[in-house]
Amino acid sequence: MIKNKTGVWGETYASRYLRDNGYKILGANYVCRFGEIDLVAEKGGTVCFVEVKTRNEKTEIRPMEAVDEGKKGRLEMAAKSFLSRAKMIASTRFDVCEVYVDNNDALVGINYIENAF
């Protein structure tokens, strides 16, 4: 499992999941001085900042556990930057998409956590 390639697959699977569940993708891999937001999506008037964590199906640690307090703070600042640049005023939330893949990066499952923090 090559980390960078696996991460790209995870974001692809997460984007597909969001679209299939009625979300509109507003952006991907938004980068600013505070960090990166994997996906920005909207559904029902709420802008969702989505952190995608991709792991092998045999992992013993939940991907969500990799989103520590420092990461949360950087995501919150990056979200403010995104909204400011887009000149948007909207209801927001932070979600985590746990993507599980096999050794060939084929999708095994997705656990989508709304309002993760």
Secondary structure by P-SEA (a helix, b strand, c coil): ccaaaaaaaaaaaaaaaaaaabbbbcccccccccccccbbbbcccbbbbbbbbbbcccccccccccccaaaaaaaaaaaaaaaaaaccccccbbbbbbbbbcccccccbbbbbcccc
